[in-house]
Amino acid sequence: MTIPGVCPKDPKEAEFVCLKAFFDKYGATKSPDNCLCKPSTGSQHICQCDIICDPPPPK
């Protein structure tokens, strides 16, 4: 997903920015995980997250 702004320098803050973008667009039920923020052209960045579709099976 491409969103406006630049990636924060702090990796945890960058992950949070991407998590928030996914929550805002898809809702918390999509469970984004392992988010990465990558610079893009101009004043935009790319957020890439794994989406957990199903909860893990019980142990």
C-alpha positions as CSV (number, residue, x, y, z in Angstrom):
1,M,0.0,0.0,0.0
2,T,1.4,3.4,-0.9
3,I,0.7,6.2,1.5
4,P,1.8,9.9,1.9
5,G,4.7,10.9,4.0
6,V,8.1,9.4,4.6
7,C,9.1,6.4,6.7
8,P,10.1,7.2,10.3
9,K,13.7,6.4,11.0
10,D,12.9,4.4,14.1
11,P,12.0,0.8,12.9
12,K,9.3,0.4,15.6
13,E,7.7,3.7,14.7
14,A,7.8,2.8,11.0
15,E,6.1,-0.5,11.7
16,F,3.4,1.3,13.8
17,V,2.8,3.8,10.9
18,C,2.2,0.9,8.5
19,L,0.0,-1.0,11.0
20,K,-2.1,2.0,11.5
21,A,-2.5,2.5,7.8
22,F,-3.7,-1.1,7.4
23,F,-6.1,-0.9,10.4
24,D,-7.5,2.4,9.0
25,K,-8.1,0.8,5.5
26,Y,-9.1,-2.8,6.4
27,G,-10.0,-2.8,10.1
28,A,-8.4,-4.8,12.9
29,T,-10.0,-8.1,11.7
30,K,-7.4,-8.5,9.0
31,S,-4.6,-8.8,11.5
32,P,-1.6,-7.2,9.8
33,D,1.8,-8.5,11.0
34,N,5.5,-8.1,10.1
35,C,5.0,-4.6,8.6
36,L,7.8,-3.0,6.6
37,C,8.0,0.7,5.6
38,K,9.9,1.3,2.3
39,P,10.7,4.7,0.7
40,S,9.0,5.4,-2.6
41,T,8.9,8.3,-5.0
42,G,8.4,11.9,-3.9
43,S,6.8,12.3,-0.4
44,Q,5.3,8.8,-0.3
45,H,6.3,5.4,1.2
46,I,5.2,1.8,0.7
47,C,3.9,-0.2,3.6
48,Q,4.0,-4.0,3.2
49,C,2.4,-6.2,5.8
50,D,1.6,-9.9,6.1
51,I,-2.1,-10.4,6.6
52,I,-3.1,-13.2,9.0
53,C,-6.4,-14.6,7.6
54,D,-7.1,-17.3,10.2
55,P,-6.0,-17.6,13.8
56,P,-3.4,-20.3,14.5
57,P,-4.9,-23.7,15.7
58,P,-5.1,-24.3,19.4
59,K,-2.1,-26.1,21.0
